[in-house]
């Protein structure tokens, strides 16, 4: 229970007793913990799709829902929060682990996930997204020219939102700190950041401060290597014209 790694849900009276044990005397803090318990027992919107979700993905969906900001690096694919339905469908269909009859449900999950960029639960501000993409991501014809044209135009439109920053690392820049693969840094109002690393071997969630610092440094180096947001938008405009 203390580490959060066990599948144990405490009862309200157990929380009260634990607060006594640990010397928590502030009634507001006790009530905040009890409120967290109540909130944790509410099903997430993704529960309806749990049967089709890849293992561990529901953790990411929960973290994104609670996050204030996300900083993401993607060297292979458009970030899930920025994918069009057609692009997402092409990616999900190509992945051999997905059953054909689950594809549309998975596309729906990505579309619902993207609502965080325009609205937020519990009257919070929309999620702040800072995404850095490798240029090759917008050059690969995933789904064909029409799908990529729509996808790139969508990137241009979404990047114009005040809560979204998009940068592109040009291929010509050569080697950089992000060659190890995709990752996201999730930041919260009242808790420490979490690093999410996606790989074919499974999903990793890193919380130790040295790990968070390492990925934060990598992201900062990628920001410096990438084109600035205006230059990135111009590159996307050129890429959209090339796919017409």
Residue frames relative to the residue before (quaternion, step in Angstrom):
aa qw qx qy qz dx dy dz
X 1.0000 0.0000 0.0000 0.0000 0.00 0.00 0.00
X 0.6664 0.5217 -0.3092 0.4336 3.59 0.96 -0.83
X 0.7339 0.4101 -0.2375 0.4867 3.58 0.96 -0.81
X 0.4326 -0.7068 0.4587 0.3208 3.58 1.20 -0.36
X 0.5557 0.6391 -0.3782 0.3739 3.59 1.26 0.05
X 0.6466 0.5083 -0.3330 0.4612 3.58 1.18 -0.34
X 0.4453 -0.6741 0.5150 0.2864 3.57 -1.15 0.56
X 0.3550 0.7271 -0.4930 0.3198 3.54 0.71 1.16
X 0.1191 -0.7741 0.6187 0.0623 3.56 -0.84 0.99
X 0.3109 -0.7791 0.5088 0.1933 3.62 -0.43 1.15
X 0.4479 -0.6434 0.5469 0.2938 3.54 -1.27 0.43
X 0.6726 -0.5165 0.3339 0.4116 3.62 -1.15 0.50
X 0.6790 0.4793 -0.3152 0.4582 3.61 0.90 -0.82
X 0.6074 0.5413 -0.3588 0.4575 3.61 1.15 -0.53
X 0.6210 0.5242 -0.3418 0.4719 3.58 1.05 -0.70
X 0.6445 0.5229 -0.3178 0.4584 3.57 0.95 -0.86
X 0.6745 0.4863 -0.2926 0.4722 3.58 0.95 -0.89
X 0.6402 0.5148 -0.3283 0.4662 3.59 1.02 -0.76
X 0.6153 0.5348 -0.3468 0.4638 3.60 1.05 -0.71
X 0.6312 0.5111 -0.3280 0.4825 3.58 1.04 -0.76
X 0.6553 0.5313 -0.3076 0.4401 3.57 0.94 -0.94
X 0.7586 0.3784 -0.1982 0.4919 3.59 0.93 -0.92
X 0.5343 -0.6747 0.3866 0.3313 3.57 1.24 0.17
X 0.3693 0.7044 -0.5167 0.3169 3.59 1.11 0.65
X 0.0546 -0.8463 0.5295 -0.0204 3.58 -0.30 1.25
X 0.5503 0.6052 -0.3974 0.4159 3.60 1.25 -0.29
X 0.3909 -0.7554 0.4782 0.2187 3.57 -0.44 1.22
X 0.6133 0.5526 -0.3566 0.4374 3.59 1.07 -0.66
X 0.6553 0.5021 -0.3147 0.4685 3.57 1.02 -0.76
X 0.6197 0.5286 -0.3384 0.4713 3.57 1.04 -0.75
X 0.6756 0.4874 -0.2960 0.4674 3.58 0.90 -0.89
X 0.6109 0.5462 -0.3497 0.4541 3.58 1.09 -0.68
X 0.6515 0.5041 -0.3101 0.4746 3.57 1.01 -0.81
X 0.6485 0.5079 -0.3167 0.4704 3.58 1.00 -0.79
X 0.6327 0.5192 -0.3255 0.4735 3.58 1.09 -0.72
X 0.6197 0.5373 -0.3362 0.4628 3.57 1.07 -0.74
X 0.6249 0.5303 -0.3356 0.4644 3.57 1.03 -0.77
X 0.6523 0.5123 -0.3149 0.4614 3.58 0.92 -0.92
X 0.6666 0.5049 -0.3009 0.4584 3.58 0.93 -0.93
X 0.6639 0.5308 -0.3102 0.4258 3.57 0.99 -0.86
X 0.6631 0.5110 -0.3038 0.4548 3.55 1.18 -0.51
X 0.5543 0.5858 -0.4003 0.4352 3.58 1.29 -0.12
X 0.4577 -0.6937 0.4709 0.2958 3.62 -0.80 0.89
X 0.4379 -0.6756 0.5246 0.2767 3.57 -1.07 0.73
X 0.6527 -0.5283 0.3597 0.4069 3.58 -1.21 0.46
X 0.6513 0.5431 -0.3106 0.4293 3.59 1.19 -0.58
X 0.4458 0.7114 -0.4531 0.2998 3.60 1.23 -0.16
X 0.6251 0.5566 -0.3381 0.4302 3.57 1.08 -0.69
X 0.7353 0.3773 -0.2092 0.5227 3.58 1.26 -0.45
X 0.3069 0.8118 -0.4691 0.1636 3.59 1.27 0.09
X 0.6475 0.5547 -0.3284 0.4064 3.58 0.99 -0.78
X 0.7447 0.3896 -0.2260 0.4925 3.61 1.10 -0.57
X 0.5346 0.6460 -0.4094 0.3597 3.61 1.21 -0.26
X 0.5017 -0.6218 0.5002 0.3338 3.59 -1.04 0.73
X 0.6435 -0.5488 0.3696 0.3849 3.56 -1.13 0.64
X 0.8235 0.2390 -0.1918 0.4774 3.57 -0.87 0.98
X 0.5495 0.6446 -0.4087 0.3399 3.60 1.15 -0.35
X 0.5862 0.5831 -0.3848 0.4101 3.60 1.08 -0.59
X 0.5821 0.5644 -0.3754 0.4491 3.60 1.16 -0.52
X 0.6532 0.5047 -0.3109 0.4710 3.58 0.94 -0.87
X 0.6486 0.5197 -0.3262 0.4504 3.60 0.91 -0.87
X 0.6563 0.5017 -0.3098 0.4708 3.58 1.01 -0.77
X 0.6536 0.5089 -0.3125 0.4649 3.57 0.98 -0.84
X 0.6559 0.5059 -0.3192 0.4604 3.60 0.92 -0.86
X 0.6327 0.5387 -0.3337 0.4451 3.57 1.01 -0.78
X 0.7301 0.4192 -0.2294 0.4885 3.59 1.04 -0.77
X 0.5792 0.6462 -0.3629 0.3395 3.59 1.19 -0.50
X 0.4281 -0.6564 0.5608 0.2673 3.51 -1.30 0.51
X 0.8040 -0.0127 0.0631 0.5911 3.57 1.02 -0.87
X 0.1227 -0.7627 0.6295 0.0833 3.53 -1.26 0.50
X 0.1051 -0.7612 0.6382 0.0466 3.53 -0.97 0.97
X 0.0088 -0.8523 0.5168 -0.0804 3.56 -0.46 1.22
X 0.1685 -0.7471 0.6362 0.0931 3.51 -1.20 0.76
X 0.0043 0.8045 -0.5920 0.0471 3.58 -0.81 1.03
X 0.1262 -0.8321 0.5376 0.0517 3.63 -0.39 1.20
X 0.7504 0.4009 -0.2019 0.4851 3.61 1.21 -0.32
X 0.8205 0.1202 -0.0159 0.5586 3.60 0.87 -0.98
X 0.5824 -0.4990 0.4851 0.4201 3.53 -1.32 0.23
X 0.5361 -0.6267 0.4499 0.3426 3.59 -0.95 0.84
X 0.6158 -0.6069 0.3716 0.3381 3.56 -1.04 0.85
X 0.6521 0.5153 -0.3154 0.4580 3.60 1.09 -0.64
X 0.7352 0.4111 -0.2096 0.4965 3.58 1.27 -0.30
X 0.5089 0.6784 -0.4062 0.3403 3.59 1.26 -0.01
X 0.4011 -0.6546 0.5795 0.2735 3.55 -1.17 0.67
X 0.6466 -0.5145 0.3694 0.4251 3.62 -1.15 0.35
X 0.6628 0.5103 -0.3203 0.4446 3.61 0.92 -0.83
X 0.6482 0.4997 -0.3141 0.4812 3.58 0.99 -0.81
X 0.6499 0.5150 -0.3139 0.4626 3.58 0.91 -0.93
X 0.6402 0.5283 -0.3234 0.4544 3.58 0.97 -0.85
X 0.6588 0.5106 -0.3103 0.4571 3.59 0.93 -0.86
X 0.6609 0.5025 -0.3000 0.4698 3.58 0.97 -0.86
X 0.6995 0.4797 -0.2736 0.4536 3.57 0.82 -1.01
X 0.6342 0.5236 -0.3283 0.4645 3.59 1.08 -0.68
X 0.6697 0.5144 -0.3008 0.4431 3.58 1.04 -0.77
X 0.6257 0.5485 -0.3476 0.4321 3.59 1.15 -0.55
X 0.4183 -0.7645 0.4282 0.2391 3.62 -0.51 1.14
X 0.6328 0.5668 -0.3396 0.4037 3.60 1.14 -0.42
X 0.6324 0.5386 -0.3337 0.4457 3.59 1.23 -0.26
X 0.3818 -0.7071 0.5483 0.2316 3.56 -0.95 0.91
X 0.5898 -0.6203 0.3779 0.3529 3.63 -0.86 0.90
X 0.7106 0.4620 -0.2825 0.4492 3.61 0.91 -0.81
X 0.6305 0.5209 -0.3397 0.4645 3.62 1.29 -0.02
X 0.4632 0.7332 -0.4285 0.2535 3.58 1.23 -0.40
X 0.6999 0.4769 -0.2987 0.4398 3.61 0.74 -0.97
X 0.6120 0.5296 -0.3540 0.4687 3.61 1.07 -0.63
X 0.6641 0.5007 -0.3021 0.4660 3.58 0.98 -0.83
X 0.6117 0.5263 -0.3417 0.4817 3.59 1.09 -0.70
X 0.6423 0.5246 -0.3172 0.4600 3.58 1.01 -0.81
X 0.6129 0.5428 -0.3437 0.4600 3.59 1.06 -0.74
X 0.6710 0.4885 -0.3102 0.4635 3.60 0.89 -0.86
X 0.6421 0.5161 -0.3304 0.4606 3.57 0.99 -0.77
X 0.6583 0.4956 -0.3068 0.4763 3.60 0.96 -0.84
X 0.6170 0.5615 -0.3322 0.4400 3.56 1.03 -0.81
X 0.6716 0.5296 -0.2940 0.4266 3.58 1.02 -0.82
X 0.5045 0.6550 -0.4242 0.3694 3.58 1.23 -0.26
X 0.5348 0.6357 -0.4001 0.3871 3.60 1.21 -0.42
X 0.6440 0.5388 -0.3253 0.4349 3.60 1.14 -0.54
X 0.7570 0.3453 -0.2002 0.5173 3.58 1.19 -0.40
X 0.7817 0.0850 -0.0599 0.6149 3.57 1.25 -0.36
X 0.1828 -0.7852 0.5839 0.0950 3.55 -1.24 0.29
X 0.5083 -0.6431 0.4677 0.3307 3.59 -1.10 0.58
X 0.8398 0.2333 -0.1570 0.4643 3.53 -1.33 0.37
X 0.6249 -0.6058 0.3259 0.3691 3.55 1.01 0.90
X 0.4147 0.6820 -0.4975 0.3396 3.59 1.08 0.64
X 0.6202 -0.5269 0.4182 0.4036 3.54 -1.31 0.23
X 0.6103 -0.5393 0.4132 0.4075 3.61 -1.17 0.45
X 0.6324 -0.5445 0.3995 0.3794 3.55 -1.19 0.57
X 0.3022 -0.7171 0.5966 0.1961 3.58 -1.02 0.84
X 0.0625 -0.8126 0.5795 -0.0059 3.57 -0.66 1.12
X 0.0311 -0.7440 0.6674 0.0116 3.54 -0.96 0.98
X 0.0100 0.8263 -0.5589 0.0687 3.57 -0.27 1.28
X 0.1213 -0.7576 0.6388 0.0564 3.54 -1.05 0.90
X 0.0976 -0.8015 0.5898 0.0147 3.57 -0.79 1.08
X 0.4416 -0.6268 0.5600 0.3140 3.53 -1.19 0.56
X 0.5898 -0.6072 0.3922 0.3601 3.60 -0.98 0.76
X 0.6043 0.5789 -0.3681 0.4053 3.59 1.03 -0.68
X 0.5472 0.6247 -0.3938 0.3940 3.61 1.18 -0.49
X 0.7418 0.3798 -0.2226 0.5059 3.59 0.98 -0.81
X 0.6173 0.5425 -0.3472 0.4518 3.61 1.26 -0.05
X 0.6108 0.5457 -0.3661 0.4416 3.60 1.11 -0.54
X 0.3604 -0.7642 0.4921 0.2098 3.64 -0.72 1.01
X 0.0044 -0.8214 0.5690 -0.0393 3.58 0.58 1.15
X 0.8336 0.1363 -0.1241 0.5206 3.58 -0.63 1.11
X 0.6044 -0.5620 0.3582 0.4365 3.59 1.27 -0.14
X 0.7306 -0.4655 0.2852 0.4102 3.59 -1.28 0.35
X 0.6677 0.5075 -0.3249 0.4372 3.62 0.87 -0.84
X 0.6470 0.5114 -0.3142 0.4703 3.57 0.98 -0.85
X 0.6840 0.4815 -0.2929 0.4633 3.59 0.90 -0.89
X 0.6102 0.5401 -0.3597 0.4546 3.60 1.03 -0.70
X 0.6630 0.4908 -0.3003 0.4790 3.59 0.91 -0.92
X 0.6590 0.5249 -0.3095 0.4409 3.58 0.96 -0.89
X 0.6832 0.4798 -0.2972 0.4634 3.58 0.86 -0.89
X 0.6204 0.5241 -0.3413 0.4732 3.59 1.03 -0.75
X 0.6281 0.5337 -0.3250 0.4637 3.57 1.05 -0.77
X 0.6254 0.5344 -0.3385 0.4569 3.59 0.99 -0.77
X 0.6371 0.5277 -0.3230 0.4597 3.58 0.97 -0.87
X 0.6868 0.4907 -0.2860 0.4536 3.59 0.89 -0.93
X 0.6843 0.4833 -0.2966 0.4585 3.58 0.87 -0.93
X 0.6427 0.5451 -0.3245 0.4296 3.60 1.01 -0.80
X 0.6103 0.5579 -0.3529 0.4379 3.60 1.21 -0.34
X 0.5268 0.6273 -0.4200 0.3906 3.60 1.22 -0.19
X 0.5617 -0.6406 0.4012 0.3365 3.61 -1.01 0.71
X 0.7192 0.4343 -0.2580 0.4771 3.61 1.12 -0.51
X 0.6796 0.4408 -0.2901 0.5096 3.60 1.27 0.16
X 0.0461 -0.7595 0.6488 0.0095 3.55 -0.98 0.97
X 0.0510 -0.8095 0.5846 -0.0192 3.56 -0.82 1.04
X 0.0106 -0.7879 0.6152 -0.0237 3.54 -0.91 1.01
X 0.2387 -0.7537 0.5988 0.1282 3.53 -1.22 0.63
X 0.2587 -0.7255 0.6153 0.1677 3.58 -1.00 0.87
X 0.3577 -0.7594 0.4966 0.2209 3.63 -0.44 1.13
X 0.5788 -0.5834 0.4439 0.3572 3.56 -1.13 0.68
X 0.6380 0.5718 -0.3223 0.4027 3.57 1.03 -0.82
X 0.5641 0.6177 -0.3861 0.3887 3.61 1.21 -0.34
X 0.4032 -0.7471 0.4535 0.2714 3.59 1.24 -0.31
X 0.8208 -0.2206 0.1670 0.4997 3.55 -1.19 -0.62
X 0.0318 0.7938 -0.6054 0.0499 3.54 -1.14 0.72
X 0.7207 -0.4923 0.2956 0.3885 3.56 -1.31 0.18
X 0.6795 0.5228 -0.2943 0.4223 3.61 1.20 -0.30
X 0.3763 0.7631 -0.4665 0.2418 3.58 1.21 0.21
X 0.5807 0.6176 -0.3677 0.3822 3.59 1.20 -0.34
X 0.6845 -0.4728 0.2940 0.4706 3.60 1.20 -0.32
X 0.7024 -0.4913 0.3418 0.3852 3.52 -1.39 0.18
X 0.1084 0.7692 -0.6280 0.0465 3.55 -1.24 0.56
X 0.1834 -0.7568 0.6149 0.1248 3.53 -1.32 0.34
X 0.2314 -0.7271 0.6308 0.1410 3.53 -1.19 0.72
X 0.1175 -0.8050 0.5806 0.0332 3.57 -0.58 1.16
X 0.1214 -0.8118 0.5710 0.0137 3.56 -0.72 1.14
X 0.1824 -0.8058 0.5621 0.0385 3.55 -1.01 0.93
X 0.6299 -0.5558 0.3927 0.3743 3.54 -1.26 0.44
X 0.8513 0.1494 -0.0139 0.5028 3.58 0.76 -1.03
X 0.7286 0.3416 -0.2594 0.5339 3.61 1.13 0.37
X 0.6528 -0.5427 0.3673 0.3802 3.54 -1.27 0.39
X 0.5859 -0.5977 0.4126 0.3595 3.59 -1.14 0.55
X 0.2354 -0.7432 0.6138 0.1246 3.52 -1.32 0.50
X 0.2658 -0.7409 0.5954 0.1612 3.57 -1.04 0.82
X 0.1360 -0.7683 0.6220 0.0661 3.55 -0.94 0.97
X 0.0486 -0.7878 0.6139 -0.0097 3.57 -0.81 1.06
X 0.1740 -0.7913 0.5826 0.0644 3.55 -0.70 1.15
X 0.1410 0.7787 -0.6013 0.1104 3.57 -0.96 0.89
X 0.6473 -0.5221 0.3708 0.4135 3.62 -1.18 0.35
X 0.6488 0.5275 -0.3143 0.4495 3.58 1.19 -0.51
X 0.7167 -0.3910 0.2565 0.5174 3.58 1.26 -0.20
X 0.5470 -0.6252 0.4583 0.3160 3.55 -1.32 0.21
X 0.1653 -0.7770 0.6017 0.0832 3.55 -1.02 0.87
X 0.1070 -0.7585 0.6397 0.0631 3.55 -1.12 0.78
X 0.0852 -0.8268 0.5556 -0.0212 3.55 -0.44 1.29
X 0.0876 -0.8258 0.5571 0.0014 3.57 -0.83 1.03
X 0.5300 0.6369 -0.4247 0.3647 3.61 1.16 -0.37
X 0.5945 -0.6350 0.3680 0.3285 3.54 -0.96 0.94
X 0.6424 0.5093 -0.3580 0.4470 3.67 0.90 -0.70
X 0.6421 0.5104 -0.3253 0.4706 3.61 1.04 -0.72
X 0.6555 0.5069 -0.3132 0.4640 3.57 0.92 -0.89
X 0.6437 0.5180 -0.3218 0.4624 3.60 0.98 -0.83
X 0.6432 0.5365 -0.3241 0.4397 3.58 0.97 -0.87
X 0.7131 0.4326 -0.2654 0.4836 3.59 0.86 -0.88
X 0.5915 0.5499 -0.3668 0.4617 3.58 1.13 -0.56
X 0.6415 0.5145 -0.3134 0.4749 3.57 1.00 -0.83
X 0.6399 0.5228 -0.3265 0.4590 3.59 0.96 -0.84
X 0.6640 0.5008 -0.3109 0.4600 3.56 0.94 -0.88
X 0.6459 0.5202 -0.3215 0.4571 3.60 0.96 -0.83
X 0.6429 0.5087 -0.3194 0.4752 3.60 1.03 -0.75
X 0.6406 0.5157 -0.3204 0.4701 3.58 1.05 -0.75
X 0.6078 0.5467 -0.3473 0.4594 3.60 1.04 -0.75
X 0.6798 0.4883 -0.2845 0.4674 3.56 0.96 -0.89
X 0.6700 0.5057 -0.2876 0.4611 3.58 1.10 -0.70
X 0.6687 0.5423 -0.2879 0.4194 3.56 1.10 -0.78
X 0.5909 -0.5088 0.4797 0.4023 3.51 -1.37 0.22
X 0.5190 -0.6154 0.4649 0.3686 3.59 -1.09 0.55
X 0.7243 -0.4675 0.2657 0.4315 3.63 -1.17 0.37
X 0.6608 0.4967 -0.3197 0.4630 3.62 0.96 -0.77
X 0.6592 0.4909 -0.3061 0.4804 3.58 0.96 -0.84
X 0.6300 0.5339 -0.3262 0.4601 3.56 1.07 -0.75
X 0.6363 0.5237 -0.3227 0.4656 3.59 1.03 -0.81
X 0.6434 0.5138 -0.3214 0.4677 3.58 1.02 -0.79
X 0.6354 0.5180 -0.3265 0.4705 3.59 1.01 -0.78
X 0.6485 0.5116 -0.3152 0.4673 3.58 1.00 -0.80
X 0.6181 0.5378 -0.3408 0.4610 3.59 1.02 -0.75
X 0.6539 0.5011 -0.3084 0.4756 3.58 0.96 -0.88
X 0.6634 0.5076 -0.3076 0.4556 3.58 0.93 -0.87
X 0.6254 0.5338 -0.3371 0.4587 3.60 1.07 -0.73
X 0.6554 0.5049 -0.3108 0.4679 3.58 0.98 -0.81
X 0.6534 0.5251 -0.3191 0.4421 3.57 1.03 -0.74
X 0.6997 0.4557 -0.2755 0.4763 3.61 1.12 -0.53
X 0.4703 0.6803 -0.4502 0.3365 3.63 1.21 0.01
